[in-house]
Amino acid sequence: MRNKRYVLSCMIILLTVVFFFTVEAQNNNVTHRTNFSGEWETKEPISIGGNIFCSYLEGDRMNSKTMKIVEDADFLTIENSNSDPSATSTISREKLFIDGKESQIDHGQGNRKKFTLKLSPDGETMTIKSIVYFMNGTPYHPNVRQQAYTNVTEVWKMSNDGKSITVQSSAKSNIWDGERSWKTVFVKTN
């Protein structure tokens, strides 16, 4: 009887230790995810730094100097004021899924944008990849329009103090040669 109690006590202690280390190991593997939520402002829009302004409609976030980011568990929403008088809304919104699921905005008349978001394994940076399709005039035939596109990759990195976001961007298009790269810094206003 005494041996059974001894064995049972040892088993309970052993299981408790195994359980404790399993829980601790799982907690250590959970990555800290940077929270990009807030209201942000920059001196010039992201698209201007790369001189790709023509790729975006007026209300697109790439043409905005201010934005509001609202982060949820599965997605984040980037909102900016839309100054386009013909727009149906004064706020432009992009919903980006954290799992990398593709989103799309269709502006009609051949103008559309597809985009995805991916977080880095350490949760410190996010990468937004987008392709913008738009109608562009052809050389020597201004009335003939052709489908143009611009591929853009943005790597967003929060500063250590959480007061600024640096967006390192690069773009390629079928309307210019080579790749363009630039950096835009947003400062937290709220």
C-alpha positions as CSV (number, residue, x, y, z in Angstrom):
1,M,0.0,0.0,0.0
2,R,2.8,2.3,0.9
3,N,4.6,1.6,-2.5
4,K,1.4,2.5,-4.4
5,R,1.2,5.9,-2.6
6,Y,4.8,6.6,-3.3
7,V,4.4,5.7,-7.0
8,L,1.2,7.7,-7.3
9,S,2.9,10.8,-5.7
10,C,5.9,10.5,-8.0
11,M,3.6,10.2,-11.0
12,I,1.6,13.4,-10.0
13,I,4.8,15.3,-9.5
14,L,6.2,14.1,-12.8
15,L,3.0,15.0,-14.7
16,T,2.9,18.4,-13.0
17,V,6.5,19.2,-14.1
18,V,5.8,18.0,-17.7
19,F,2.7,20.1,-17.8
20,F,4.5,23.2,-16.5
21,F,7.3,22.9,-19.0
22,T,4.9,22.3,-21.9
23,V,2.9,25.5,-21.0
24,E,6.1,27.5,-20.6
25,A,7.4,26.4,-23.9
26,Q,4.2,27.4,-25.7
27,N,4.3,30.8,-24.0
28,N,7.8,31.4,-25.2
29,N,7.0,30.5,-28.8
30,V,4.2,33.1,-29.0
31,T,5.5,36.0,-30.9
32,H,4.9,39.6,-30.0
33,R,2.9,41.3,-32.7
34,T,3.4,45.0,-33.2
35,N,0.2,47.0,-33.1
36,F,0.1,49.5,-36.0
37,S,-3.2,51.0,-34.8
38,G,-3.5,54.7,-34.5
39,E,-3.7,57.9,-36.6
40,W,-0.6,58.7,-38.7
41,E,0.7,61.6,-40.8
42,T,3.5,62.1,-43.3
43,K,4.9,65.0,-45.3
44,E,4.2,63.4,-48.6
45,P,2.0,60.4,-49.7
46,I,3.7,57.0,-50.2
47,S,3.1,57.2,-54.0
48,I,4.9,60.6,-54.4
49,G,8.1,59.2,-53.0
50,G,8.3,56.7,-55.8
51,N,6.7,59.1,-58.2
52,I,4.0,56.6,-59.1
53,F,1.1,59.0,-58.4
54,C,-0.5,58.3,-61.8
55,S,-1.1,54.7,-60.8
56,Y,-3.6,55.6,-58.1
57,L,-7.0,57.2,-58.0
58,E,-7.3,60.4,-55.8
59,G,-9.0,58.6,-52.9
60,D,-6.4,55.8,-52.6
61,R,-4.4,55.5,-49.4
62,M,-1.2,55.7,-51.4
63,N,-2.1,59.3,-52.3
64,S,-3.0,60.3,-48.7
65,K,-0.8,62.2,-46.2
66,T,-2.9,60.9,-43.3
67,M,-4.3,57.6,-42.4
68,K,-6.0,55.8,-39.5
69,I,-5.2,52.1,-38.9
70,V,-7.6,50.0,-36.9
71,E,-6.2,46.5,-36.1
72,D,-8.3,43.4,-35.3
73,A,-7.2,39.9,-34.6
74,D,-7.6,38.7,-38.2
75,F,-7.3,41.9,-40.3
76,L,-6.4,45.6,-40.2
77,T,-8.2,48.4,-41.8
78,I,-6.5,51.5,-43.3
79,E,-8.7,54.5,-43.6
80,N,-8.0,57.9,-45.1
81,S,-10.0,60.9,-46.1
82,N,-11.2,60.9,-49.7
83,S,-11.0,64.4,-51.2
84,D,-12.5,63.2,-54.6
85,P,-15.8,65.1,-55.0
86,S,-17.3,62.4,-57.2
87,A,-16.6,59.7,-54.5
88,T,-19.6,58.1,-52.8
89,S,-17.8,58.2,-49.4
90,T,-15.6,60.8,-47.7
91,I,-13.5,57.9,-46.2
92,S,-11.5,55.4,-48.3
93,R,-11.0,52.0,-46.6
94,E,-8.7,49.1,-47.4
95,K,-9.3,45.9,-45.4
96,L,-6.1,43.8,-45.3
97,F,-6.3,40.2,-44.0
98,I,-3.4,39.2,-41.8
99,D,-3.4,35.6,-43.1
100,G,-2.4,36.8,-46.6
101,K,-5.8,36.5,-48.2
102,E,-6.1,38.7,-51.3
103,S,-8.4,41.7,-51.2
104,Q,-9.5,43.7,-54.2
105,I,-11.0,47.1,-54.9
106,D,-12.7,47.7,-58.3
107,H,-13.0,51.3,-59.3
108,G,-14.5,50.5,-62.7
109,Q,-13.3,51.5,-66.2
110,G,-10.3,49.3,-66.0
111,N,-9.1,50.7,-62.7
112,R,-8.6,48.1,-59.9
113,K,-6.3,47.2,-57.1
114,K,-5.4,43.8,-55.6
115,F,-3.4,43.6,-52.4
116,T,-2.2,41.2,-49.6
117,L,-0.7,41.6,-46.2
118,K,1.9,39.3,-44.5
119,L,3.4,39.7,-41.1
120,S,7.0,38.8,-40.5
121,P,7.6,35.7,-38.3
122,D,8.7,38.0,-35.4
123,G,5.5,40.1,-35.7
124,E,7.6,43.3,-36.0
125,T,7.1,44.2,-39.7
126,M,4.3,43.8,-42.2
127,T,4.6,43.6,-45.9
128,I,1.9,44.8,-48.2
129,K,2.1,43.7,-51.8
130,S,-0.3,45.3,-54.3
131,I,-0.8,45.4,-58.0
132,V,-2.7,48.4,-59.5
133,Y,-4.3,48.1,-62.9
134,F,-5.3,51.3,-64.7
135,M,-6.0,52.6,-68.2
136,N,-3.2,54.7,-69.7
137,G,-2.9,56.6,-73.0
138,T,-0.6,55.2,-75.6
139,P,2.3,57.2,-77.2
140,Y,1.3,59.1,-80.4
141,H,-2.3,57.9,-80.0
142,P,-3.8,59.8,-77.1
143,N,-7.3,58.5,-77.7
144,V,-6.2,54.8,-77.6
145,R,-6.0,53.6,-74.1
146,Q,-4.1,50.4,-72.9
147,Q,-4.1,48.5,-69.7
148,A,-1.2,49.5,-67.5
149,Y,-0.1,48.1,-64.2
150,T,2.2,48.8,-61.3
151,N,3.5,46.2,-58.8
152,V,4.3,47.7,-55.4
153,T,5.9,46.1,-52.3
154,E,5.8,48.0,-49.0
155,V,7.6,46.9,-45.9
156,W,6.2,48.6,-42.8
157,K,8.4,48.8,-39.7
158,M,7.3,50.4,-36.4
159,S,9.9,52.4,-34.5
160,N,11.0,51.0,-31.1
161,D,9.2,53.8,-29.3
162,G,6.0,53.2,-31.3
163,K,5.8,56.9,-32.5
164,S,6.6,56.4,-36.2
165,I,6.3,53.9,-39.0
166,T,8.9,53.6,-41.8
167,V,7.5,52.3,-45.1
168,Q,10.2,51.0,-47.5
169,S,8.7,50.7,-50.9
170,S,9.7,49.4,-54.3
171,A,7.7,49.4,-57.6
172,K,7.8,48.0,-61.1
173,S,5.5,48.9,-63.9
174,N,4.9,48.2,-67.6
175,I,5.0,51.9,-68.3
176,W,8.6,52.6,-67.1
177,D,11.9,50.8,-67.1
178,G,13.6,49.4,-64.0
179,E,12.6,49.4,-60.4
180,R,11.9,52.4,-58.2
181,S,12.6,52.3,-54.4
182,W,11.9,54.9,-51.7
183,K,11.1,55.4,-48.1
184,T,8.2,57.2,-46.4
185,V,7.9,57.9,-42.7
186,F,4.6,58.3,-40.9
187,V,4.5,60.0,-37.4
188,K,1.8,59.1,-34.9
189,T,-0.7,61.9,-34.2
190,N,-3.0,60.0,-31.9
